Structure formats: C-alpha cells, structure tokens
Amino acid sequence: MLGNLPLLERLVGTRWYLLGRTVPYVIVSFAARFLLADVLRLEIFSKDLVSGFAQSAIFVLAILISGVLEDYKEAEAMPADLASELMGMSERVMLALPGAAEAPLRRRLQRNLLAPLETIFTFLGGMHDERTVLRALSERAGAVAVALRRCDAGDDADAVMEHAHNIRRTLNRLYVIKRTDFLQSGAALMELLVWITVALTVTQVSEDGWSAGFLNVGVTALQFFYVIELLRDIDDPFEYDPPERLLPVVEEDEASGEKTVGMKDAGNSAEVDPFPLMCVGARAGSFAPPQAPHPPPLPPSRPPRPPFPPAGTRTACSRGVRGS
C-alpha cells in the first residue's frame, strides 16, 4: 500500500514522516554541541539571552501557524460541502421528476449532475486545472436546468443552478488555498529566529551538567524544526502526492457489516481526506479514480459566438417588440 510513497515515508510510516524529516536537524545540533561545547569549550551565552530569542521565535511561529491552521480548518469542510451540494442537485431532480414514467429521464439527469465528480478528483490530483472542472460543472448543470424547465420545473432548475454556484464558489476557494503559500516574509523571519535560537542553545552555558546541555539542545531543535516542517506540510492540505492517494478504500465492519469509504494511505493527517466525495461517487456508481500519470490534454473550447447584428436589424428575438 505504501509502494508509491517516498522512501522515508515507506520506512517510518506516514504518521512519523515529519518526525523523520526533523531528525537530521537534531543530529546536526548534537554534533555542533559536541564540537563547540566539549571540544572547543565555547559555552559563552547565558540562559536569559537564549530564552529571549526563543520567545521571539515562538511569537512569530504562533502568528504564522494560526493563519495556516485557519485555512486548514476551512479546507477540512470543503469535501463535505461539495458532497452536500452535489447530493442537493440530485435530490432536486428527484423532486422535480418523481413519477415512475419519468425514472429514465431522472436517472439520466442525475448521472449528468454527478459526472463532474470525476473531474473534481482529477483536479485534486493535479491532473486538471480549475478551468476544466468549472467548465464541466457549468455545462452539466446548465443542461440539466434546461431539461427541467422543459418539464415545467422552473423552481427546481433554479435550485440546481444555485447548488452549482455554491460548488463553483467552493472550488474557487479551494484553488486559492492550493496556490497561496503562507507569508514568505514572515516565514523568513521565523526561520532566522529559529536558527539563531538553536545556535545560541548549542553554545549556552550548561549549569546542570553535560547531559542536561545535550538534552536542552535536542529538545529545542526538535520542537522548532518540527513545527517548521509541519507548517510547510499543512500549507497545502490538498497536495495528494502521488495522486494514487485518491484511490478509494472500502472497509467493512465485521460486526455490523457496514461499509465505509476512505482515502488510500490516509495516515498522513496533513492531507484532507475527501471521503464525503468518495461516498457520493460510490452511491452513484459513477466513481472513476484518476489513473493517468500525466495530465490529459484539455478539451477544446467552444467556438466563439458570432458578432452581434448591427443596431436596428430585425432579428427573431425582436419580432413583435414595439418600436422595432
């Protein structure tokens, strides 16, 4: 199951992946402490000076992590919002066409509404850009709305377009989160303060003995560099690398027989699990996970509209209009 993951993640598992990435910083800090403090005898900085820099680094870290976590908590709700809106569109079609004689048309319209679900997954996997998924959503929802109006279900057609608007707004916000990095100038200050704090801790005067000095260096380096790696990881909660992480895994409870759908290799908590969308696809029977290793070519765009007729020209829409 971990065959496509990076080597470090395969060795230590997704849960301990960030800790494994932090260990080299701790080892370098231990080596610097041994060289400077034990070999060269350079224990020159007091505990108060190191504490002041540590507090400054913690203050900047708190500001940055609060903003990143705010976006992350918003991103966690997006798959559920998208799934709710998709199911809402499908239910409006069911209400508009409730009869048994209308069942073939109803099922066809519901399949059209859930067809953009595959494009949403390819968008999350980085195989399509936002234009493709938005175009697929607009075309499908518009076609269903036109069909409902022909069946004298104008209110349901308006509701379908409102659901499509909500999906479009959520996808645009999702795309902004994917593209926007956290404040680079603040990140530069954060990393500078962290490196200064670790460097001062390496040459700090140890009043409690040799082992206490090494323990202080290890804990300081571990906590600061781990938070930096965590910020980099949760900055994009939709970074599914490789895209095969989006392949669904169906688990069945042996006692109750209840089946649940989840993301493959979901142990990495930094990635939002889009299981609500997977559940919608599994119920609809239209789920087709992304398999292509490279993004497919974009579909051709619509031909340009013909130019407007000159002013005063009689057209089909102007017949019977007063003054034409």
N, C-alpha and C positions, 0 to 999 in steps of 0.2 A: 504493500500500500504506500510505502514511502519511496518507491523506486525513482520517482521523478523529482524528488526534493533535493536541495543542495546537500553536499556531503556532510557538513556539520549537523544539519538538521536530521539527517538519517542516523548519525551516530548518537546524538544525545536526545533526539525526540523533539517534537515541536514545543513541548512545554518548557524545556530547558534550553531552547535555542538561543534566546537572548543572553542567558547566563553564560553559555559557552562562548558567545561573542565578546563578553566582558572579561573573561578570564585572562586573555593576553595582556590587557591593561594592568591587571592586578600583578601578574608575573613581572612585568617591566617595572612596576612600582617597588616590588620586593627587591629586585636586582639593584635598582637605584639606591634604595635604602641601605642595602648591604655595602655597596661601593662607597657611598658618601659618608654614612654614619660610622660603619665599622672599620672600613679600610682607611679612608682619608680623615676620619674623625671630624666631620663637618656637621656638628649639631649646633646650629647658630641661632635659630629662630625660636622665639618663645611661644608658649601655648596661646597667649592672648592674641598675638598677631595672626596666627593661623586661624583662630576662631572667628576673627573679624572677616577674613576673606571667605571663610566657609559660610558665614551668614549671608554675605553678599551673593555668593553663588546660589544659595538656597532661595533667596528672594527672587532672583531672575528666573530660576527654574520653576518656581511656583507660578509666576506670571505666564510663562510660556505653556506650561502643562495645563493650566486652567483653560486657555483658549483652545488647545488641541483637543482636550477632553470634551469640551462643549461641542465641537464639530463631530467628535466620535459618537457621543450620545445621540446626536441628531441623526447620524448615519445609521445607527442601530435600528432606528424606527422606519427607515426608508423601505426595506424589503416588505415589511408588513403593510405599510401604506400602499405600495404598488400592488400587492396582492389583493388588498381590500378593494381598491378601485377597479381592478380587473374583474373581480367577482361581482362587484356592483354593476358593471356594464352587462355582464352575463345575466344577472338577475333581472335587470330592466327589460332585456329581450324576452325573458321567460314570462314576465308580467304582461308584456305587450302582445305576445302570441301564446296564450295559454291552452288553446284547443288542441285536440289530438290531430285534427286535419292539418294544423299548422306546424306539427312537430318537425317535418323535414326542413322547412324553412327556418324554424327556430334553431335547430342544431347547426345548420349551415352558418347562420349569422353568429352563433356563439363561437364556432370554430374560427370565424374571421376575426372576432374580437380578441381571442386568445392567441392568434397567430403571432403578434408582435412579441410574445413571451420569449420565443427562441432568440429573436433579435436582441432583446434585453440582456439575455445571458451572454451572447457573443459580445455585446457592448461591455459588460462587466469583465469579461475575459480579455479585453483589449483587442478583439478581432474586428470591431467596427467602431466608427466614431459616432458622435451623438447625432449627426445629421441623418444617418441611416435609420437609427431606431426611431427618431422623431418623425421621419417621413413615413415609415411603415405604420406607426401609430395613427398618424393623420389620415392616411389613405384607407386603412381598415375601418376606423371609427366613422369617417365620413361616408363610406359606402354603406355601412350598417344603418347610419342615421337616415340616409336617403331611402333605404328599403323600408324602414319603419314609417317614414312619412307617407310612403305609398300605401301602407296598410292602415292609414288614419291613426297612427300612434305618434302624433307630434310631440306630446309631452315626454314620452319615453325617448324619442330621438334627441330632444334637448338634454335629457338626463344623461344619455350616453355621451354626448359631446362635452358635458360638464365633467363627467368622470375622466374623459380623455384629456381635458385641460388640466385636471389635478395630477394626472400621471405625467403630463409634459412638464409641469412645474417641478415635480419631484425629481424627474430625470435631469432637468437643467441644474437643480441644486446639487444633485449627486455628481454631475460633471464638474461643477465648480470645486467641490471638495476634492475630487480626484486631481485636478490640475493645480490647485493652490497649495503651495508649501507654507509651512509656518514661517513667521517673521525672520528673515535671514539676518538682519542686523541684530536682532535680539539673540538669535542663535549664536552669532559670532561672539557677542559679549558673554553669553553663557559658557561657551567652550573655553574662552580665555580665562574666565574666573575659575572654572573647574581645574584647568591645567595649573594655574598659579596656586590654587589651594592644595592640590596634590603635591606639587613641587615643594611648597613650604612644609607640608606634613612630612615629606621624606627627610628633610633636614631639621625637623623640630627636635628640640631638646627633650629627651625621654627621662622623666623623673621617676618612673616606676620600673625601670629595668629594660633589658634587651628585648624580651618577648612582648612587653607592652608596646614598645615602639613599632615592632613589626605588625602587631595586631591593629594598631591605630592606622598605619599606612594601608593595610589590606582592606579594612572596613571602609575607610574614606574613599579609596579608589573604586571599590566595588559599587558602593551606593551611587556615587556621582556618575560614573561611566555607564552604569546600568540604566539610570534614568535618561541619559542622553540617547542610548540605543533604543529605549522604549519610546521616546518622543519621535525618533526617526521612523519607527515601525508603525506606530498608530497614526502618523500624519496622513497616510493614505489607507483608510480602512477597507478599500475596495481593490487592493493590489493582490489579485489572485495569481500568484506565480509559482508553478505553471498554471495555465488555465484549466488543466485537468482537475484542479481542486473543486471546480464547479460540478463535477460529475456527482449525481445523487447516490446516496447510500440508504437503502431501505433496511431498517432494523425492526424486528418483530419481538414483542414481549412474549416470553414463553408462557407466562401465567394467564394473561388476558387475551393473547393473540392479536393485540393492537399493533398496527404497523405505523412507524414514524419515518419521515424522510428528512435527511440531513445532508450536509456537505461532506464530501470526502476529505479526510485529513483535516478535520475541523479543530484539531487540538491547539492550533495557533490562535490564541484569543485576539490577536491584533487584527484579524480579518473578520468582517461582519459575515455571519452565516446567513445566506439568503434562503433559508429553508421555507419561509412562507411562500415564496415564488415557486419553489420546487413542489410544494404541496398542491398549489393551484395547477401546475403542469401535470402532476401525477393524476389529479382528479379528472382533468380534461382529456387525458390521454394524448396530449399534443406536445409532450416534452421531448425535445431533441437537443441534447447537450452539445456544446461545441467540441469538435474533434480536429478541425483543421489546424496544423501547426503554424500556418501563416494566414494573415487576414485575406479573405477573398476580395476580388475587385468589387467596387461599389456599383450598384445597379445604375443603369443610365437614367439621367434626369428626364423630366417631362419636357416635351418640345415647347419652345416659347410661344406665348399667346400671340395671336395676330394683333396688329395695331388697331387702336380704336378708330371707328369711322370718323370722317370729318364732321364738324358741327353742322347741324341741320339735315343730316342724312336720315331718311326714314328707315328704321330697322324693325325687326319683328317685335322687339320689346316696346317700341314707341307707337305701335298702332293703337288708335283709339285714345291716345293721350291728347288732352286739349292743347291746342297751340302747335301741334306737330304738322 
